[in-house]
Amino acid sequence: MKYIIKIFFVVNTFSVTSISWAKIKDILPTGLQIGFDVPRPLYYRWKEKTGWQYEVNGSIDFKQVLLEGDYGWGSILRKNPSGKRTSLAENIGQYFRIGLSYNFIKNSPDHNAAYLGMRYSKAYFKDYLYGKLAREKNEKGKEITPFWEDDSLADIDQQAKLQAHWFEIIGGVRVKVWGWIYAGCTARYKFAKKITIRTQNPFDIIGWGMNDEDAFGANFYIGIRIPLQAISSKQSTEEIATPSK
């Protein structure tokens, strides 16, 4: 009888430990993803012709819940149409986004995702506005005369150490390409923007876009997903991804 009690005690302890570990695993992150928005610098440099912009993305998976963050940096330079007066507006800085998303795909063996979420975003930037006046010198060329005579590119207005913050509603997908490599896209709606203003509203805000426009945005990421938990041997390779209820 004494041995039976000991065996029962050992089995019971093992069962409790297994259940506790299973519960702990349920709240631990299952994967870490790091990605880069590949088309972004090419699009803004060659299509929009407003300068270089870069953005990286990070995501920690807690099963259906995704903790995500973005970090971006670069500049936005805009020129007015050619004429006697040439002006340039430039915005230089960096920004971040952070928030949670919910993955509607459950039990995906490839860890694919289709998600909705919210983001808090904040930008730190400098804003510049330049201008100069061109006048005809002769038939063979032009003489460029500064609108202000201190520099060849006169500084009309400079706002340094500005900040802006806003919120976003986002939706996106992430799919496995090969091995640890994943691709995904995110669409976003930006709202509730507030700016620290010194003299006037900046023409652009890095991370937002044009101050009075650009409420919508999109990103296309290529990255890697690093598993943080070992795949259970009991998980069937034939398991099919199903929407969560």
TAMOCOR-V34669 format. One record per pair of residues at least 6 apart in sequence whose ideal C-beta (glycine too) atoms are under 6 Angstrom apart, sorted by sequence separation. I is the first residue (numbers start at 1). J is the second residue. If there is no record, write none. Layout:
BEGIN
{{I,J} {I,J}}
END
This chain:
BEGIN
{{44,50} {137,143} {146,152} {148,154} {176,182} {177,183} {204,210} {205,211} {45,52} {59,66} {60,67} {80,87} {105,112} {147,154} {105,113} {134,142} {146,154} {174,182} {44,53} {59,68} {79,88} {105,114} {202,211} {103,113} {104,114} {134,144} {135,145} {174,184} {201,211} {41,52} {58,69} {78,89} {173,184} {103,115} {133,145} {172,184} {40,53} {41,54} {57,70} {77,90} {102,115} {172,185} {101,115} {132,146} {133,147} {172,186} {40,55} {55,70} {56,71} {76,91} {132,147} {101,117} {131,147} {170,186} {171,187} {55,72} {75,92} {100,117} {37,55} {99,117} {170,188} {54,73} {99,118} {36,56} {54,74} {99,119} {168,188} {169,189} {53,74} {73,94} {99,120} {35,57} {52,74} {97,119} {98,120} {132,154} {168,190} {72,95} {130,153} {131,154} {34,58} {51,75} {97,121} {166,190} {167,191} {51,76} {71,96} {131,156} {167,192} {190,215} {33,59} {50,76} {51,77} {166,192} {50,77} {70,97} {129,156} {166,193} {189,216} {32,60} {95,123} {129,157} {69,98} {165,194} {188,217} {31,61} {93,123} {94,124} {128,158} {29,60} {30,61} {93,124} {164,195} {187,218} {93,125} {127,159} {29,62} {68,101} {163,196} {186,219} {91,125} {92,126} {126,160} {162,196} {66,101} {127,162} {185,220} {91,127} {66,103} {125,162} {184,221} {90,128} {64,103} {124,163} {159,198} {183,222} {89,129} {123,164} {164,205} {182,223} {88,130} {122,165} {181,224} {182,225} {87,131} {180,224} {121,166} {180,225} {86,132} {121,168} {85,133} {119,168} {84,134} {119,170} {117,170} {116,171} {115,172} {114,173} {113,174} {112,175} {110,176} {127,202} {125,206} {123,205} {123,206} {123,207} {91,202} {95,206} {95,207} {91,204} {93,206} {89,203} {91,206} {76,204} {109,239} {107,239} {108,241} {72,207} {105,241} {106,242} {106,244} {104,243} {104,244} {57,221} {39,220} {37,219} {37,221} {38,222} {35,221} {35,223} {34,223} {33,223} {33,225} {31,225} {32,226} {31,227} {32,228} {31,228} {30,228} {29,228} {30,229}}
END
